[in-house]
């Protein structure tokens, strides 16, 4: 069986895999929305740590470095696993949540106003 990839694996499959891992260890008892959101923030901080004080150009080089790339991938995986488990614990549909947010963002950031700009929607 081939290793899972973004193009061959669904969000539902990832959520199921994460939930099975958690249930095998009886960890659901610890996975309140509060605890999972805090764990998610902590892991995001660990991901950011790899790029702390780097310029934008340096951050691209760090992300491309073979040795550092695996550590970065591990931190990204931790962030995503906690996000998926948060969705499991709260009954949120990840794809539906993303779709709704993208529609809202499209309204806040219309292409004709936002293209090529990093301003917040209130400043466009």
C-alpha positions in Angstrom: 0.0 0.0 0.0 1.3 3.4 -1.0 2.0 6.0 1.7 -0.8 8.6 2.1 -0.5 11.9 0.3 -2.5 15.1 0.1 -3.8 14.0 -3.3 -4.9 10.5 -2.2 -6.2 11.1 1.4 -9.4 12.7 2.5 -9.9 14.9 5.5 -12.3 12.2 6.8 -9.6 9.6 6.6 -7.2 11.8 8.5 -9.8 12.5 11.2 -10.6 8.8 11.5 -6.9 7.9 11.8 -6.4 10.6 14.5 -9.5 9.5 16.4 -8.4 5.8 16.3 -4.9 6.8 17.7 -6.5 8.8 20.5 -9.1 6.1 21.4 -6.4 3.3 21.4 -4.7 5.3 24.2 -7.9 6.4 26.1 -7.0 10.0 25.6 -10.4 11.4 24.8 -10.9 12.0 28.5 -8.2 14.7 28.3 -9.3 16.2 25.0 -11.6 19.0 25.9 -11.9 22.0 23.5 -9.9 24.1 26.0 -7.0 21.5 26.2 -6.9 20.9 22.5 -6.9 24.6 21.6 -4.1 25.1 24.0 -2.1 22.2 22.7 -2.7 23.5 19.1 -1.4 26.9 20.1 1.7 25.3 21.8 2.5 23.3 18.7 2.0 26.3 16.4 4.5 28.1 18.6 7.0 25.2 18.1 6.5 25.5 14.4 7.1 29.3 14.5 10.3 28.8 16.6 12.0 27.4 13.5 11.7 30.8 11.8 12.1 33.1 14.8 14.2 36.2 13.8 14.6 35.0 10.2 14.0 37.4 7.3 11.4 36.3 4.8 14.2 35.1 2.5 16.0 33.2 5.3 12.7 31.6 6.3 12.4 30.2 2.7 15.9 28.8 3.0 15.2 27.3 6.4 12.0 25.6 5.0 14.0 24.2 2.1 16.9 22.8 4.2 16.7 19.0 4.2 17.6 18.6 7.8 15.4 21.3 9.1 12.6 20.4 6.7 11.8 17.2 8.6 11.7 18.9 11.9 9.4 21.5 10.4 7.2 18.8 8.9 6.9 17.1 12.3 5.7 20.4 13.9 3.3 21.0 11.1 1.9 17.5 11.6 1.5 18.2 15.3 -0.5 21.3 14.5 -2.7 19.5 12.0 -3.3 16.5 14.2 -4.4 18.7 17.1 -6.6 20.7 14.7 -8.2 17.4 13.4 -8.7 16.1 17.0 -10.3 19.5 17.9 -12.7 18.9 15.0 -13.3 15.4 16.3 -13.9 16.5 19.8 -16.3 19.3 18.9 -18.1 17.7 16.0 -16.9 20.4 13.6 -16.8 19.6 9.9 -13.3 20.7 8.7 -14.2 21.0 5.0 -17.5 22.9 5.7 -15.7 25.2 8.1 -13.0 26.0 5.6 -15.5 26.6 2.8 -17.6 28.9 5.0 -14.5 30.9 6.0 -13.2 31.1 2.4 -16.6 32.6 1.3 -16.5 35.1 4.2 -12.9 36.0 3.3 -13.8 36.5 -0.3 -16.4 39.0 0.8 -14.0 40.8 3.1 -11.1 40.7 0.6 -12.5 41.2 -2.9 -9.9 40.7 -5.5 -10.3 44.2 -7.0 -9.4 45.7 -3.6 -7.0 43.1 -2.1 -4.9 41.8 -4.9 -1.2 42.3 -4.1 -2.0 44.0 -0.8 -1.5 42.7 2.8 -3.8 45.2 4.4 -6.5 44.1 6.8 -10.0 44.2 5.2 -10.9 47.2 7.3 -8.1 49.1 5.6 -8.8 48.3 2.0 
